[in-house]
Amino acid sequence: MIIRPLIRWSKFVHNDVRDFQTCAHQLALRNPSTAADIEADQAAARDWLNSFGPSNLPKKSCEISFSRSSGPGGQNVNKVNSKATLRLPLRELLPSVPNLLHNQIKSSPYYAQKSDTLVIQADSNRKQSDNVDACYAKLQDLILTAGRSSIKGETSLEQAEKVKRLQKADNESRIRAKKHHSSKKNERKGPKQSD
């Protein structure tokens, strides 16, 4: 009776270990392993973000469709397809952006998980062309926001020195407080009595 559950459990554990090793291997391929690699990736992503502009958007990969808008606008809204919907498959976008931005892009409100695409809509203007431009502006803003939130800024030498000074001052005040607390406790004990 005991052997069967152990055999099943050992097969289960063996499969989990193999799956974990596969996942770890894939993570090792995607994620840098040392602090220097991480910093190099951050620096490369920072450079990419600084050079990113409207001309870098993958407009050829975008599919744009038009439909009738909703809300105020009278006869124009009812009869003209002025609302623009931009669809961009992530398989087209993600290779062109740094890996650090992928999770932020996938967690955006524009991400449609079932189709694995970004779906951006604009219907604020009466003209189709203005709504298309608004869609591209939203896409650019999404990428820039993802970059700013996931790429760490570069620390200046002045900032690093300031942090070291603050840490040293904090450590010294902590040691002073410990010594003061220790001396209070020693005073409560009173003098030692010898035999």
N, C-alpha and C positions, 0 to 999 in steps of 0.2 A: 504494500500500500504506500509506503513512504517513497519508494524508488520512482514511481511514475511521476508524482508531482515534482520531484527533484530533477528528473530528466526534462520534463517540460519547462521547468524554470531555467535549467541550464541552457536549453535551446533558446529560450526567450532572452536570457542575459547575453548569450553569444550573438544573437541577431542585433540586440541593442548596442552591444559594443562595436560590432561591425558598422552599424548605421552611424554611431557616434564617431568612429574613426573616419568614415566617409565624409561626414559633415565637417569634422575638424580639418580634414585634408582640403575640402573645398573652401573653408574659411581661411586656411593658411594661404591658399592661392589668391584669395580676394583681399585679405586683410594683411597689412604689414605686421611683422613680428617684433621689430625692435622699435625703441623710442626714436631712433634716428630715422627709420623708415616712415614712422608716423609723422614726424616733423617735416620730412621731405614731401610727403603727400599733402600735408597742410599747406606748405609753401607753394607747391604746384597748383593746388586748388585756389589759393589766394590769387596767384598770377592769372589763372584762368578767369576768375570772377572779375578781376580788375579790367581784363580785356574784353569781357562779354558785353555785347550791345545788340541793338535790334537787327543788325546785319548777320549776327550769329544764329538767329532763330532758324530752325529747320523747316522753312516754309514749303519746300517741295514735298515733305512728308505729311503735311497737314491736309486734311480733307475738310472742305468748307461747304456747308449746306445752308440753305435759306428757308425760312418758314414765316408764317404770319405771326406777328408780335401780339402781345396782349397788353391790356391797360389802356390809358388815355391816348388819344391820337385821332379819334374820329374815323372818317372814311379811309384815310391812309392806312391805318392799322388793320382795318377789316379787309382791304383789297390787295395790299402790296406785301410781298414777302420780304420784309426788311430785317427781320431777326436773323442774325448770323450765328451759326453753331460750328465751332472748330473742333475737330477730332484729331488727336495726335497719338498714334500707338506708342507705347513706352519702349517697345523694341527698337523704334527709330530714334527716340530721344535719348535714352539712357546711355548708349555708347558714346555720345558726344558730350556728356557732362561728367564731372568727377564722381567717383564712387561715394564720396562723402555726402552728396546731395540726394542720392537715390531714395533713402528712407523718408526724407522730408517731402520729396515730390510725391511719393506713394501715399503719404498721409494727408495730402492736400484735399480740400473739398471738391476739387475738379476731377479727382481720380475715380474712374469707374472700374471696380475690381473685376466684374464679370468679363468685360471686354478687354481689360488691361490697357485702357486708353485714358487720356486726359480729354475731358469734354468741357469746353469753355463756350459760354453763350453770352451774347450782347444784343440788347434790343433798346438801348437808351436813345439811339438816334433815329431819324427818319430815313436816312440813306443807308443802303447796304454797305457801301464802301467804308463809311464811318464806323459801322458796326464790326466790319472785318478788322479794321485798324484797332478797334477797342479790344477785340479778341486777342490779337497779337500783343497788345499792351498788357493784357492780363497774364498771358503766357510768360512774357518777359518778367513781369513783376513776381510771378510765382517762382521762377528760377532764381531771381535775385534774392527774394526773401528766404528761399531754401538755402541758398549759399550763405547769407548773412547769419542765419541761425545755426548752421552746422559747421561752418569753417571758423576756427578760432582766429582772433586777431593776433598780429605779431606783437610781442612784448618788447618794449624798448629797454635799453640799458638802464635808463633812469627809473623806469617802473620796476625793473627787477631789483635794483638797489633799494628802492623804497620798500618793497616787500620784505627783503632781507632785514632791513632796519626794524620794521614793524614786528617781524617774527622774533628778532633778538630781544626787543623791548618787552614783548609779551612773555617770552620765556623768563626774562629776568624778574618781571613782576610776579610771575607764578612762583618762582623759587623764593622770592622775598615773602610772599604770602604763606608758603609752606613752612619757612623758618619761623615766621611769627606765630603760626598755629602750633608748631612744635614747642616753641619756648613757652607758650601759654600752658600747654599740657604738662611740661616739665615743672613749671611753677606750682601747679596743682598737686603734684605728687609730694612735694615737701622734701626735706633733707633725708638722705639715706641714713639708716641706723646701722651701726656696725656691731657685731657680736663680740 
